[in-house]
Amino acid sequence: MQVRQIVEIAPDAAGLVLIPIMGAALCAGFPSPADDFLEGSLELPRWLAPNPPATFAWNISGDSMRAAGIFDRDLAVVDRSLKAGNGSVVVAAIDGEMSIKRLRIEGSVARLAFDNPDLPAFAVQEAAEGEIWGVVRFTIRWHVARAGLMR
């Protein structure tokens, strides 16, 4: 049996980047009004955010993406430099409101789908205005109560 050694990545200052956290929650459901301001920043290793100027973090509100493993109060790290493809989890501006959805491309029709079988997908063309804003690179989920961390 082969034993693998776990190598820890050293957290040196040169390898850390600051990613802005958007102030309004990203809707994991139907879009809701959002504020256009920054809430703060998140310090990440560069290997998690290889393109810092194009990377943002958003708080998630709602659970319509639960089949994708994205839940209410998670933090999604979004990269605007990545090209979205069929099956990508994306942040989309739908009629001017930011929302998280799964991109489904069927032939020449692009649809934005919830990862919840109870909610229907809709064609991007059905929205008065729709734009893929970025691709979700990963999410962060708290596994302990957040209130317990505030001391």
Salt bridges, closest charged atoms under 4 A:
ASP63 OD2 - ARG66 NH1 3.75
ASP74 OD2 - ARG141 NH2 3.36
ASP79 OD2 - ARG137 NH2 2.77
GLU106 OE1 - ARG111 NE 3.36
ASP115 OD2 - ARG102 NH2 2.74
